[in-house]
Amino acid sequence: MLRFIVRRILITIPTILVVISITWVLIKLAPGNFYSGEKQLPPAIEKSIREKYGLDKPWYQQYGKTMWGIIRLDFGTSLRYQGQSVNTIIRRSLPVSAAVGILAYILALIVGVTAGSIAALKQNSKYDYISMAVAMLGISIPNFVLGPILVLIFSLSLYWLPPSRWEGFPSRNLVLPVLTLSAIYMAYIARLTRAGMLEVLRSDYIRTARAKGLSERDVVIRHALRGGLMPVVSYTGPALAFLLTGTVVVERIFALPGLGNYFIQASLNRDEPLIIGIVAFIAMTLLLMNLLVDIAYAYLDPRVRYQ
């Protein structure tokens, strides 16, 4: 297992560098720059800005400087947020995205696994049909539709919850963003749990466990649920990575100062260091979560062994 983890980490490093390189090339190929606007700057001022940020140097020198800073985990200084380093912006915004994302996924796991397990145990019953229909509805409604609907109902009509803003953790302001973000994940997890449980419940070892006289509760919790959650574990890695690093739509709807909101602003402002820093952080988080999922496989399924 240790050799497998070390090998995966060694593969992760060049993968992140490739992702960053592609991002850097796309930024350079895109028209415009961070200082351009409706009114063109005088040539002398434009020349001074290009010299200050090293934009007058050859592309390979700019690329080398960027990559050298990233290797040292220094993403540079934001071009729009003067005097603020990219590392500082990530440290400030990450707790916001992480709080909303983790709470949303915990809620999605509890509701999704419960609904999917009961649907599998009561296959072809009314509960099965209703829960899967609700899950399909949750998948079909996008966040940018569900969020305003929840705001309209619970904030503007019933006045139960605040519509937006971040007031720290814990706070009532988190309720609507968490519900909006968790809805689609609840639906996916419920369907994945149902499919996994149905496959496991038909397995030979489940029939053997029942033949030995184990109670249905022990069969489900100790045997079926462990194998039935394998699809959910696979889904958890990339899903949790994107939740931790911020979701653009939800953060924009509820005015949350998370990574997703900063990423949109950086893209609009052509803030190259901030774009590259957030992309690098997302790539590292995604690869780390996939590694943790692979490690979890070995503990959940005794048939999986990494040599």
Steps between C-alpha positions, in 0.01 A plus 500: 500500500782742588669443164169562324448830684855619424462405134170688473650811661791492258256480209289781647778761483553496120123478450448825690781667303337394171162641612663829599692516171181453298328770707790739446493444122123556484532826692771623264299402191188682620462854361543801725684544830436610857568870440296542181165677512257697291748786476844417367793594722774734376796304358738623772272380781439167328875452457558578868235246609644229276849561639374496860331159463758350266262479205763648267726196544498197265230240564746235619635733770148579619412128503820410685438766765142378550597133530792573735265684734246216489768240581571706813121525564517874442231604252601864498300817560153568364489752217161640604510470880802724547739397776330165561676176417310214338587278796335751735183515288478118492551476877229762557241355263559127553325481843184645343490247216605215729229577760222510242636204302562265793163573660326451165669166439437372853131581456502339154665184636255460789189555289628329183634184663190462716259552211696278263537216750131494588408516130722198431360302794144582389555460128197564274300639792334840520794632702743383233311673221442821695858534625650437156256745342602766752867415432449544128332834570799605710737412216288689247476832689827697471643703786438834332126417493468337843691775683273791400192284567616431856580869550155596371323257734702510822642854486266725303168329579530328841788717635649197677857517371736772373537502122876551470832613649758321712493546876740225604444146623256402642238735363142498370642640176641155423163323485388601151842460332542156656153386393553633148838337465407165655183437297667363187749297705219347705337385178816348354596326825150357544505349151856369536422347840188329367687354201790383715278348767286313246811342349641400839171367636493245216852377579577150624660615824182689595293183447755311708478754781123469504520121489721506810218669689630857522234760557402722209647798683841335532491383139431852375732697728795261531505352152273659238560865585877461495502374143204705383673827581790438262341708219439781751865490607609534137269797457609661827858571391444746213170628646654594834801655327280738301288577806806586710639729233178691452201489272469799274121515464407464867762747617387756244131458590554539874792749480745274681869603492620150410748365248237464228406868522865606489558273201223669301631845588854396407381369163308821426795715607762284323682466832753239385670418835165456677357283220806275499510482880136392530532251211811350661326472836195332343724255312694410815181452701340285229803272467530470879134404534535237227798357686298482824219325311741235369632446853145469633429229241758271661329532839141471378555212256738221615533386137684820409873488563767744378836343433 
